[in-house]
Amino acid sequence: MVNGVTIEQDVSSVLSDVVSRLRILESRYELFGERLLVVNRNMIQEYKKMSIDLQDLKEDIKKLKVENFKVKETIRQMFNELQYFAKKDEIKALEKYIKIWDPMKFCTEEDVKLIIKRTRDE
């Protein structure tokens, strides 16, 4: 029985070694499963955040497009209005005529009345 006892002990020690290794593997597998759940939850949360951020960006882009369109329309209207402004050479021509006429020397109605009154009084 010496051989029988030792074989039983060897089988028993091998079996207990296998059982302990199996428990270690089971605990690692369980820990891995928990970590995987945590990673999945985090990924889902990040996906939701990114989805919300993406929606916000899309809305901002829409607003920018509308503002850009308004600015372009305003610029177009300004260019259309510019054709009604006087050009530099036209302003210079008007300036020459004004200098020739010299409106500062024009008389008002009151000035004429004063001149007439002065000439009558003399």
MMTF fields as JSON, N, C-alpha, C and O atoms, coordinates in Angstrom:
{
  "mmtfVersion": "1.0.0",
  "mmtfProducer": "UNKNOWN",
  "numBonds": 487,
  "numAtoms": 488,
  "numGroups": 122,
  "numChains": 1,
  "numModels": 1,
  "chainsPerModel": [1],
  "groupsPerChain": [122],
  "chainIdList": ["A"],
  "bondAtomList": [4, 2, 8, 6, 12, 10, 16, 14, 20, 18, 24, 22, 28, 26, 32, 30, 36, 34, 40, 38, 44, 42, 48, 46, 52, 50, 56, 54, 60, 58, 64, 62, 68, 66, 72, 70, 76, 74, 80, 78, 84, 82, 88, 86, 92, 90, 96, 94, 100, 98, 104, 102, 108, 106, 112, 110, 116, 114, 120, 118, 124, 122, 128, 126, 132, 130, 136, 134, 140, 138, 144, 142, 148, 146, 152, 150, 156, 154, 160, 158, 164, 162, 168, 166, 172, 170, 176, 174, 180, 178, 184, 182, 188, 186, 192, 190, 196, 194, 200, 198, 204, 202, 208, 206, 212, 210, 216, 214, 220, 218, 224, 222, 228, 226, 232, 230, 236, 234, 240, 238, 244, 242, 248, 246, 252, 250, 256, 254, 260, 258, 264, 262, 268, 266, 272, 270, 276, 274, 280, 278, 284, 282, 288, 286, 292, 290, 296, 294, 300, 298, 304, 302, 308, 306, 312, 310, 316, 314, 320, 318, 324, 322, 328, 326, 332, 330, 336, 334, 340, 338, 344, 342, 348, 346, 352, 350, 356, 354, 360, 358, 364, 362, 368, 366, 372, 370, 376, 374, 380, 378, 384, 382, 388, 386, 392, 390, 396, 394, 400, 398, 404, 402, 408, 406, 412, 410, 416, 414, 420, 418, 424, 422, 428, 426, 432, 430, 436, 434, 440, 438, 444, 442, 448, 446, 452, 450, 456, 454, 460, 458, 464, 462, 468, 466, 472, 470, 476, 474, 480, 478, 484, 482],
  "bondOrderList": [1, 1, 1, 1, 1, 1, 1, 1, 1, 1, 1, 1, 1, 1, 1, 1, 1, 1, 1, 1, 1, 1, 1, 1, 1, 1, 1, 1, 1, 1, 1, 1, 1, 1, 1, 1, 1, 1, 1, 1, 1, 1, 1, 1, 1, 1, 1, 1, 1, 1, 1, 1, 1, 1, 1, 1, 1, 1, 1, 1, 1, 1, 1, 1, 1, 1, 1, 1, 1, 1, 1, 1, 1, 1, 1, 1, 1, 1, 1, 1, 1, 1, 1, 1, 1, 1, 1, 1, 1, 1, 1, 1, 1, 1, 1, 1, 1, 1, 1, 1, 1, 1, 1, 1, 1, 1, 1, 1, 1, 1, 1, 1, 1, 1, 1, 1, 1, 1, 1, 1, 1],
  "groupList": [{"groupName": "MET", "atomNameList": ["N", "CA", "C", "O"], "elementList": ["N", "C", "C", "O"], "formalChargeList": [0, 0, 0, 0], "bondAtomList": [1, 0, 2, 1, 3, 2], "bondOrderList": [1, 1, 2], "singleLetterCode": "M", "chemCompType": "L-PEPTIDE LINKING"}, {"groupName": "VAL", "atomNameList": ["N", "CA", "C", "O"], "elementList": ["N", "C", "C", "O"], "formalChargeList": [0, 0, 0, 0], "bondAtomList": [1, 0, 2, 1, 3, 2], "bondOrderList": [1, 1, 2], "singleLetterCode": "V", "chemCompType": "L-PEPTIDE LINKING"}, {"groupName": "ASN", "atomNameList": ["N", "CA", "C", "O"], "elementList": ["N", "C", "C", "O"], "formalChargeList": [0, 0, 0, 0], "bondAtomList": [1, 0, 2, 1, 3, 2], "bondOrderList": [1, 1, 2], "singleLetterCode": "N", "chemCompType": "L-PEPTIDE LINKING"}, {"groupName": "GLY", "atomNameList": ["N", "CA", "C", "O"], "elementList": ["N", "C", "C", "O"], "formalChargeList": [0, 0, 0, 0], "bondAtomList": [1, 0, 2, 1, 3, 2], "bondOrderList": [1, 1, 2], "singleLetterCode": "G", "chemCompType": "PEPTIDE LINKING"}, {"groupName": "THR", "atomNameList": ["N", "CA", "C", "O"], "elementList": ["N", "C", "C", "O"], "formalChargeList": [0, 0, 0, 0], "bondAtomList": [1, 0, 2, 1, 3, 2], "bondOrderList": [1, 1, 2], "singleLetterCode": "T", "chemCompType": "L-PEPTIDE LINKING"}, {"groupName": "ILE", "atomNameList": ["N", "CA", "C", "O"], "elementList": ["N", "C", "C", "O"], "formalChargeList": [0, 0, 0, 0], "bondAtomList": [1, 0, 2, 1, 3, 2], "bondOrderList": [1, 1, 2], "singleLetterCode": "I", "chemCompType": "L-PEPTIDE LINKING"}, {"groupName": "GLU", "atomNameList": ["N", "CA", "C", "O"], "elementList": ["N", "C", "C", "O"], "formalChargeList": [0, 0, 0, 0], "bondAtomList": [1, 0, 2, 1, 3, 2], "bondOrderList": [1, 1, 2], "singleLetterCode": "E", "chemCompType": "L-PEPTIDE LINKING"}, {"groupName": "GLN", "atomNameList": ["N", "CA", "C", "O"], "elementList": ["N", "C", "C", "O"], "formalChargeList": [0, 0, 0, 0], "bondAtomList": [1, 0, 2, 1, 3, 2], "bondOrderList": [1, 1, 2], "singleLetterCode": "Q", "chemCompType": "L-PEPTIDE LINKING"}, {"groupName": "ASP", "atomNameList": ["N", "CA", "C", "O"], "elementList": ["N", "C", "C", "O"], "formalChargeList": [0, 0, 0, 0], "bondAtomList": [1, 0, 2, 1, 3, 2], "bondOrderList": [1, 1, 2], "singleLetterCode": "D", "chemCompType": "L-PEPTIDE LINKING"}, {"groupName": "SER", "atomNameList": ["N", "CA", "C", "O"], "elementList": ["N", "C", "C", "O"], "formalChargeList": [0, 0, 0, 0], "bondAtomList": [1, 0, 2, 1, 3, 2], "bondOrderList": [1, 1, 2], "singleLetterCode": "S", "chemCompType": "L-PEPTIDE LINKING"}, {"groupName": "LEU", "atomNameList": ["N", "CA", "C", "O"], "elementList": ["N", "C", "C", "O"], "formalChargeList": [0, 0, 0, 0], "bondAtomList": [1, 0, 2, 1, 3, 2], "bondOrderList": [1, 1, 2], "singleLetterCode": "L", "chemCompType": "L-PEPTIDE LINKING"}, {"groupName": "ARG", "atomNameList": ["N", "CA", "C", "O"], "elementList": ["N", "C", "C", "O"], "formalChargeList": [0, 0, 0, 0], "bondAtomList": [1, 0, 2, 1, 3, 2], "bondOrderList": [1, 1, 2], "singleLetterCode": "R", "chemCompType": "L-PEPTIDE LINKING"}, {"groupName": "TYR", "atomNameList": ["N", "CA", "C", "O"], "elementList": ["N", "C", "C", "O"], "formalChargeList": [0, 0, 0, 0], "bondAtomList": [1, 0, 2, 1, 3, 2], "bondOrderList": [1, 1, 2], "singleLetterCode": "Y", "chemCompType": "L-PEPTIDE LINKING"}, {"groupName": "PHE", "atomNameList": ["N", "CA", "C", "O"], "elementList": ["N", "C", "C", "O"], "formalChargeList": [0, 0, 0, 0], "bondAtomList": [1, 0, 2, 1, 3, 2], "bondOrderList": [1, 1, 2], "singleLetterCode": "F", "chemCompType": "L-PEPTIDE LINKING"}, {"groupName": "LYS", "atomNameList": ["N", "CA", "C", "O"], "elementList": ["N", "C", "C", "O"], "formalChargeList": [0, 0, 0, 0], "bondAtomList": [1, 0, 2, 1, 3, 2], "bondOrderList": [1, 1, 2], "singleLetterCode": "K", "chemCompType": "L-PEPTIDE LINKING"}, {"groupName": "ALA", "atomNameList": ["N", "CA", "C", "O"], "elementList": ["N", "C", "C", "O"], "formalChargeList": [0, 0, 0, 0], "bondAtomList": [1, 0, 2, 1, 3, 2], "bondOrderList": [1, 1, 2], "singleLetterCode": "A", "chemCompType": "L-PEPTIDE LINKING"}, {"groupName": "TRP", "atomNameList": ["N", "CA", "C", "O"], "elementList": ["N", "C", "C", "O"], "formalChargeList": [0, 0, 0, 0], "bondAtomList": [1, 0, 2, 1, 3, 2], "bondOrderList": [1, 1, 2], "singleLetterCode": "W", "chemCompType": "L-PEPTIDE LINKING"}, {"groupName": "PRO", "atomNameList": ["N", "CA", "C", "O"], "elementList": ["N", "C", "C", "O"], "formalChargeList": [0, 0, 0, 0], "bondAtomList": [1, 0, 2, 1, 3, 2], "bondOrderList": [1, 1, 2], "singleLetterCode": "P", "chemCompType": "L-PEPTIDE LINKING"}, {"groupName": "CYS", "atomNameList": ["N", "CA", "C", "O"], "elementList": ["N", "C", "C", "O"], "formalChargeList": [0, 0, 0, 0], "bondAtomList": [1, 0, 2, 1, 3, 2], "bondOrderList": [1, 1, 2], "singleLetterCode": "C", "chemCompType": "L-PEPTIDE LINKING"}],
  "groupTypeList": [0, 1, 2, 3, 1, 4, 5, 6, 7, 8, 1, 9, 9, 1, 10, 9, 8, 1, 1, 9, 11, 10, 11, 5, 10, 6, 9, 11, 12, 6, 10, 13, 3, 6, 11, 10, 10, 1, 1, 2, 11, 2, 0, 5, 7, 6, 12, 14, 14, 0, 9, 5, 8, 10, 7, 8, 10, 14, 6, 8, 5, 14, 14, 10, 14, 1, 6, 2, 13, 14, 1, 14, 6, 4, 5, 11, 7, 0, 13, 2, 6, 10, 7, 12, 13, 15, 14, 14, 8, 6, 5, 14, 15, 10, 6, 14, 12, 5, 14, 5, 16, 8, 17, 0, 14, 13, 18, 4, 6, 6, 8, 1, 14, 10, 5, 5, 14, 11, 4, 11, 8, 6],
  "groupIdList": [1, 2, 3, 4, 5, 6, 7, 8, 9, 10, 11, 12, 13, 14, 15, 16, 17, 18, 19, 20, 21, 22, 23, 24, 25, 26, 27, 28, 29, 30, 31, 32, 33, 34, 35, 36, 37, 38, 39, 40, 41, 42, 43, 44, 45, 46, 47, 48, 49, 50, 51, 52, 53, 54, 55, 56, 57, 58, 59, 60, 61, 62, 63, 64, 65, 66, 67, 68, 69, 70, 71, 72, 73, 74, 75, 76, 77, 78, 79, 80, 81, 82, 83, 84, 85, 86, 87, 88, 89, 90, 91, 92, 93, 94, 95, 96, 97, 98, 99, 100, 101, 102, 103, 104, 105, 106, 107, 108, 109, 110, 111, 112, 113, 114, 115, 116, 117, 118, 119, 120, 121, 122],
  "secStructList": [7, 2, 2, 2, 2, 2, 2, 2, 2, 2, 2, 2, 2, 2, 2, 2, 2, 2, 2, 2, 2, 2, 2, 2, 2, 2, 2, 2, 2, 2, 2, 2, 2, 2, 2, 2, 2, 2, 2, 2, 2, 2, 2, 2, 2, 2, 2, 2, 2, 2, 2, 2, 2, 2, 2, 2, 2, 2, 2, 2, 2, 2, 2, 2, 2, 2, 2, 2, 2, 2, 2, 2, 2, 2, 2, 2, 2, 2, 2, 2, 2, 2, 6, 6, 1, 7, 7, 2, 2, 2, 2, 2, 2, 2, 2, 2, 2, 2, 2, 2, 2, 7, 4, 4, 4, 7, 7, 7, 2, 2, 2, 2, 2, 2, 2, 2, 2, 2, 2, 2, 2, 7],
  "xCoordList": [0.784, 0.0, 0.836, 0.342, 1.992, 2.876, 2.733, 2.632, 2.732, 2.544, 1.126, 0.927, 0.143, -1.249, -1.466, -2.188, -0.852, -1.008, -0.318, -0.845, 0.809, 1.52, 0.819, 0.808, 0.237, -0.494, -1.724, -2.046, -2.422, -3.588, -3.177, -3.859, -2.075, -1.592, -1.19, -1.474, -0.515, -0.118, -1.347, -1.407, -2.337, -3.573, -4.298, -4.799, -4.347, -5.024, -4.332, -5.007, -2.991, -2.275, -2.422, -2.579, -2.371, -2.566, -3.98, -4.187, -4.947, -6.342, -6.557, -7.239, -5.986, -6.137, -5.429, -5.906, -4.294, -3.579, -4.429, -4.513, -5.055, -5.929, -7.116, -7.506, -7.708, -8.858, -8.468, -9.21, -7.306, -6.887, -6.606, -6.937, -6.005, -5.764, -7.082, -7.231, -8.03, -9.347, -10.042, -10.677, -9.924, -10.523, -9.857, -10.52, -8.535, -7.814, -8.289, -8.54, -8.411, -8.885, -10.319, -10.656, -11.169, -12.548, -12.586, -13.347, -11.778, -11.775, -11.239, -11.757, -10.203, -9.69, -10.745, -10.924, -11.442, -12.492, -13.605, -14.116, -13.985, -15.034, -14.566, -15.327, -13.306, -12.738, -12.68, -12.993, -12.282, -12.255, -13.652, -13.82, -14.652, -16.04, -16.499, -17.164, -16.147, -16.523, -15.842, -16.46, -14.564, -13.839, -14.448, -14.566, -14.83, -15.453, -16.774, -17.079, -17.548, -18.796, -18.521, -19.212, -17.505, -17.151, -16.711, -17.111, -15.892, -15.438, -16.626, -16.702, -17.546, -18.733, -19.58, -20.057, -19.772, -20.552, -19.876, -20.527, -18.555, -17.82, -17.922, -18.089, -17.821, -17.938, -19.318, -19.442, -20.351, -21.719, -21.881, -22.487, -21.335, -21.419, -20.673, -21.176, -19.484, -18.71, -19.425, -19.416, -20.033, -20.788, -21.94, -22.183, -22.643, -23.755, -23.242, -23.846, -22.116, -21.541, -21.123, -21.393, -20.47, -20.029, -21.22, -21.172, -22.28, -23.475, -24.093, -24.499, -24.155, -24.691, -23.793, -24.282, -22.467, -21.531, -21.667, -21.601, -21.854, -22.021, -23.292, -23.29, -24.371, -25.621, -25.407, -25.864, -24.695, -24.413, -23.598, -23.864, -22.61, -21.792, -22.614, -22.434, -23.508, -24.364, -25.239, -25.413, -25.788, -26.62, -25.79, -26.235, -24.571, -23.695, -23.361, -23.332, -23.113, -22.796, -23.997, -23.835, -25.207, -26.411, -26.533, -26.82, -26.313, -26.392, -25.351, -25.64, -24.141, -23.076, -23.419, -23.131, -24.029, -24.426, -25.461, -25.393, -26.42, -27.461, -26.828, -27.14, -25.936, -25.271, -24.418, -24.396, -23.727, -22.902, -23.769, -23.39, -24.921, -25.837, -26.302, -26.35, -26.645, -27.093, -25.992, -26.253, -24.763, -23.641, -23.442, -23.231, -23.511, -23.361, -24.462, -24.201, -25.692, -26.805, -26.598, -26.856, -26.133, -25.882, -24.801, -24.921, -23.752, -22.675, -23.198, -22.853, -24.031, -24.615, -25.447, -25.363, -26.249, -27.075, -26.198, -26.506, -25.097, -24.193, -23.582, -23.487, -23.169, -22.618, -23.663, -23.346, -24.898, -25.965, -26.189, -26.446, -26.095, -26.284, -25.106, -25.281, -23.932, -22.74, -22.863, -22.262, -23.621, -23.75, -24.474, -24.364, -25.218, -25.949, -25.106, -25.532, -23.936, -23.072, -22.327, -22.079, -21.978, -21.232, -19.778, -19.207, -19.204, -17.809, -16.915, -17.375, -15.656, -14.695, -14.634, -14.6, -14.621, -14.533, -15.812, -15.765, -16.954, -18.213, -18.21, -18.704, -17.653, -17.566, -16.629, -16.9, -15.546, -14.605, -15.257, -15.035, -16.056, -16.752, -17.724, -17.796, -18.47, -19.385, -18.617, -19.065, -17.47, -16.652, -16.218, -16.23, -15.84, -15.444, -16.6, -16.418, -17.796, -18.974, -19.304, -19.664, -19.186, -19.497, -18.497, -18.868, -17.224, -16.216, -16.5, -16.308, -16.952, -17.275, -18.464, -18.43, -19.505, -20.692, -20.461, -21.034, -19.658, -19.354, -20.623, -20.908, -21.382, -22.668, -22.556, -23.562, -21.353, -21.205, -21.4, -21.646, -21.287, -21.464, -22.895, -23.22, -23.742, -25.149, -25.794, -25.406, -26.788, -27.511, -28.797, -29.429, -29.158, -30.442, -31.488, -31.151, -32.743, -33.836, -33.711, -34.0, -33.29, -33.13, -32.006, -32.096, -30.917, -29.816, -30.29, -29.92, -31.098, -31.613, -32.502, -32.415, -33.338, -34.202, -33.383, -33.717, -32.318, -31.449, -30.771, -30.657, -30.327, -29.663, -30.647, -30.302, -31.906, -32.925, -33.228, -33.362, -33.332, -33.642, -32.53, -32.799, -31.287, -30.149, -30.12, -29.825, -30.437, -30.387, -31.551, -31.387, -32.656, -33.778, -33.468, -33.816, -32.789, -32.473, -31.394, -31.283, -30.639, -29.559, -29.99, -29.177],
  "yCoordList": [-1.187, 0.0, 1.265, 2.386, 1.048, 2.204, 2.869, 4.088, 2.004, 2.56, 3.093, 4.113, 2.425, 2.852, 4.161, 5.021, 4.342, 5.574, 6.717, 7.826, 6.443, 7.503, 7.871, 9.037, 6.883, 7.179, 8.001, 8.967, 7.608, 8.385, 9.786, 10.753, 9.907, 11.231, 12.044, 13.239, 11.367, 12.079, 12.537, 13.669, 11.624, 11.967, 13.066, 14.022, 12.921, 13.9, 15.253, 16.276, 15.285, 16.57, 17.161, 18.373, 16.307, 16.794, 17.342, 18.397, 16.612, 17.041, 18.352, 19.244, 18.481, 19.728, 20.871, 22.006, 20.577, 21.583, 22.027, 23.217, 21.061, 21.374, 22.187, 23.143, 21.834, 22.564, 23.989, 24.922, 24.176, 25.536, 26.364, 27.548, 25.75, 26.459, 26.81, 27.891, 25.882, 26.124, 27.283, 28.113, 27.344, 28.466, 29.784, 30.811, 29.738, 30.951, 31.399, 32.584, 30.457, 30.784, 31.307, 32.255, 30.678, 31.155, 32.578, 33.409, 32.867, 34.231, 35.224, 36.335, 34.831, 35.702, 35.92, 37.035, 34.847, 34.951, 35.866, 36.681, 35.744, 36.598, 38.046, 38.956, 38.261, 39.611, 40.201, 41.374, 39.387, 39.822, 40.194, 41.19, 39.399, 39.713, 41.03, 41.82, 41.278, 42.545, 43.722, 44.759, 43.546, 44.62, 44.882, 46.03, 43.821, 43.962, 44.727, 45.557, 44.457, 45.2, 46.678, 47.543, 46.957, 48.352, 49.053, 50.187, 48.375, 48.959, 49.204, 50.25, 48.256, 48.427, 49.599, 50.386, 49.721, 50.854, 52.173, 53.128, 52.209, 53.439, 53.765, 54.923, 52.739, 52.975, 53.496, 54.381, 52.965, 53.424, 54.87, 55.676, 55.204, 56.585, 57.529, 58.604, 57.138, 57.969, 58.117, 59.193, 57.048, 57.109, 58.103, 58.895, 58.067, 59.006, 60.44, 61.334, 60.664, 62.007, 62.482, 63.62, 61.612, 61.984, 62.24, 63.128, 61.477, 61.68, 63.05, 63.764, 63.4, 64.71, 65.82, 66.804, 65.65, 66.647, 66.79, 67.897, 65.686, 65.717, 66.47, 67.239, 66.254, 66.979, 68.482, 69.299, 68.831, 70.241, 70.846, 71.966, 70.109, 70.607, 70.789, 71.766, 69.857, 69.976, 71.225, 71.945, 71.478, 72.674, 73.939, 74.901, 73.929, 75.092, 75.327, 76.47, 74.267, 74.397, 74.967, 75.816, 74.501, 75.044, 76.534, 77.314, 76.932, 78.353, 79.16, 80.25, 78.625, 79.324, 79.464, 80.492, 78.437, 78.516, 79.606, 80.362, 79.683, 80.719, 82.102, 83.005, 82.269, 83.557, 83.905, 85.054, 82.923, 83.134, 83.582, 84.488, 82.952, 83.341, 84.785, 85.557, 85.148, 86.519, 87.531, 88.589, 87.197, 88.107, 88.265, 89.376, 87.157, 87.227, 88.081, 88.876, 87.913, 88.707, 90.189, 91.037, 90.496, 91.894, 92.486, 93.624, 91.72, 92.197, 92.406, 93.392, 91.481, 91.652, 92.931, 93.684, 93.166, 94.375, 95.627, 96.626, 95.554, 96.71, 96.97, 98.12, 95.912, 96.096, 96.648, 97.477, 96.198, 96.742, 98.217, 99.002, 98.6, 100.001, 100.864, 102.05, 100.29, 101.059, 101.663, 102.701, 101.038, 101.584, 102.925, 103.685, 103.225, 104.498, 105.616, 106.77, 105.302, 106.319, 107.051, 106.502, 108.292, 109.089, 108.63, 108.235, 108.698, 108.307, 109.504, 110.643, 109.228, 110.253, 111.394, 112.568, 111.042, 112.089, 112.924, 114.116, 112.303, 113.064, 114.049, 115.17, 113.622, 114.512, 115.685, 116.82, 115.409, 116.479, 117.482, 118.687, 116.99, 117.899, 118.784, 119.988, 118.197, 118.994, 120.012, 121.144, 119.604, 120.523, 121.735, 122.865, 121.494, 122.599, 123.562, 124.778, 123.022, 123.884, 124.676, 125.851, 124.049, 124.764, 125.89, 126.97, 125.646, 126.706, 127.855, 129.023, 127.52, 128.559, 129.39, 130.619, 128.732, 129.443, 130.151, 131.213, 129.596, 130.114, 130.493, 131.677, 129.5, 129.752, 130.542, 131.038, 130.665, 131.435, 132.931, 133.713, 133.3, 134.706, 135.017, 136.174, 134.024, 134.262, 135.068, 134.975, 135.861, 136.675, 135.987, 135.278, 136.219, 135.707, 136.776, 137.899, 136.436, 137.381, 138.555, 139.695, 138.286, 139.352, 140.303, 141.516, 139.702, 140.552, 141.506, 142.68, 141.013, 141.839, 142.946, 144.098, 142.597, 143.608, 144.681, 145.864, 144.284, 145.269, 146.191, 147.399, 145.592, 146.396, 147.4, 148.561, 146.939, 147.838, 148.945, 150.109, 148.589, 149.579, 150.596, 151.781, 150.163, 151.072, 152.039, 153.227, 151.477, 152.353, 153.357, 154.469, 153.04, 153.984, 155.075, 156.243, 154.634, 155.598, 156.588, 157.671, 156.246, 157.136, 158.186, 159.009],
  "zCoordList": [0.0, 0.0, 0.0, -0.115, 0.121, 0.076, -1.286, -1.425, -2.261, -3.596, -3.762, -4.422, -3.176, -3.264, -2.561, -3.068, -1.388, -0.62, -1.356, -1.441, -1.858, -2.562, -3.857, -4.254, -4.515, -5.75, -5.409, -6.101, -4.318, -3.89, -3.503, -3.844, -2.801, -2.387, -3.61, -3.699, -4.566, -5.788, -6.576, -7.055, -6.702, -7.403, -6.64, -7.232, -5.334, -4.491, -4.591, -4.704, -4.551, -4.635, -6.036, -6.186, -7.06, -8.425, -8.584, -9.184, -8.041, -8.122, -7.374, -7.879, -6.184, -5.431, -6.153, -6.137, -6.786, -7.569, -8.76, -9.064, -9.43, -10.567, -10.096, -10.767, -8.954, -8.41, -8.066, -8.374, -7.428, -7.072, -8.321, -8.373, -9.311, -10.566, -11.257, -11.826, -11.198, -11.788, -11.089, -11.741, -9.744, -8.995, -9.368, -9.513, -9.521, -9.928, -11.309, -11.528, -12.234, -13.58, -13.548, -14.257, -12.713, -12.602, -12.057, -12.553, -11.046, -10.484, -11.514, -11.628, -12.266, -13.319, -14.398, -14.887, -14.765, -15.771, -15.28, -16.048, -14.02, -13.439, -13.401, -13.73, -12.997, -12.963, -14.372, -14.573, -15.337, -16.73, -17.215, -17.919, -16.842, -17.22, -16.618, -17.289, -15.341, -14.695, -15.381, -15.623, -15.688, -16.385, -17.755, -18.185, -18.427, -19.734, -19.628, -20.485, -18.595, -18.376, -18.136, -18.673, -17.326, -17.04, -18.33, -18.592, -19.125, -20.385, -21.31, -21.955, -21.381, -22.231, -21.765, -22.583, -20.456, -19.919, -20.273, -20.698, -20.09, -20.412, -21.898, -22.279, -22.726, -24.163, -24.523, -25.369, -23.899, -24.163, -23.719, -24.425, -22.539, -22.047, -22.983, -23.308, -23.416, -24.322, -25.666, -26.264, -26.129, -27.385, -27.253, -28.163, -26.132, -25.922, -25.886, -26.479, -25.185, -25.116, -26.503, -26.887, -27.238, -28.582, -29.49, -30.342, -29.316, -30.122, -29.834, -30.75, -28.558, -28.163, -28.719, -29.274, -28.564, -29.084, -30.597, -31.131, -31.271, -32.723, -33.108, -34.069, -32.366, -32.624, -32.426, -33.225, -31.334, -31.072, -32.2, -32.637, -32.669, -33.768, -35.038, -35.765, -35.301, -36.481, -36.384, -37.367, -35.191, -35.003, -35.181, -35.807, -34.62, -34.773, -36.245, -36.701, -36.975, -38.403, -39.155, -40.032, -38.813, -39.459, -39.193, -40.101, -37.926, -37.566, -38.325, -38.819, -38.416, -39.142, -40.618, -41.231, -41.185, -42.592, -42.8, -43.768, -41.885, -41.991, -41.862, -42.639, -40.876, -40.684, -41.904, -42.344, -42.438, -43.627, -44.807, -45.549, -44.976, -46.046, -45.854, -46.811, -44.607, -44.327, -44.638, -45.21, -44.257, -44.528, -46.036, -46.524, -46.769, -48.224, -48.85, -49.753, -48.366, -48.896, -48.605, -49.459, -47.403, -47.039, -47.938, -48.392, -48.193, -49.066, -50.481, -51.131, -50.962, -52.306, -52.38, -53.351, -51.344, -51.324, -51.307, -51.957, -50.549, -50.498, -51.873, -52.301, -52.565, -53.899, -54.857, -55.71, -54.722, -55.572, -55.277, -56.19, -54.008, -53.628, -54.084, -54.361, -54.162, -54.541, -55.935, -56.211, -56.805, -58.164, -58.167, -59.13, -57.091, -57.024, -56.401, -56.4, -55.879, -55.298, -56.405, -57.479, -56.122, -57.093, -57.114, -56.098, -58.307, -58.461, -58.164, -58.098, -57.991, -57.604, -58.625, -58.256, -59.879, -60.918, -60.962, -61.264, -60.661, -60.622, -59.449, -59.567, -58.332, -57.157, -57.464, -57.073, -58.153, -58.495, -59.448, -59.328, -60.388, -61.31, -60.537, -60.783, -59.606, -58.774, -57.942, -57.76, -57.446, -56.644, -57.48, -56.993, -58.725, -59.608, -59.838, -59.776, -60.104, -60.317, -59.063, -59.145, -57.917, -56.664, -56.448, -55.989, -56.777, -56.626, -57.598, -57.26, -58.793, -59.779, -59.294, -59.361, -58.813, -58.361, -57.034, -56.791, -56.204, -54.862, -54.11, -53.928, -53.676, -53.03, -51.735, -51.228, -51.195, -49.958, -50.223, -49.305, -51.469, -51.813, -52.222, -52.488, -52.275, -52.61, -51.494, -50.329, -51.877, -50.907, -50.504, -51.287, -49.269, -48.815, -49.08, -49.453, -48.891, -49.102, -48.14, -48.506, -46.939, -45.943, -46.345, -46.157, -46.918, -47.376, -48.468, -48.471, -49.384, -50.475, -49.907, -50.333, -48.964, -48.355, -47.66, -47.736, -46.986, -46.327, -47.339, -47.128, -48.436, -49.478, -50.063, -50.28, -50.324, -50.874, -49.878, -50.255, -48.637, -47.598, -47.485, -47.293, -47.6, -47.497, -48.699, -48.568, -49.861, -51.046, -51.004, -51.505, -50.461, -50.325, -49.331, -49.503, -48.269, -47.219, -47.659, -47.085, -48.62, -49.023, -49.948, -50.369]
}
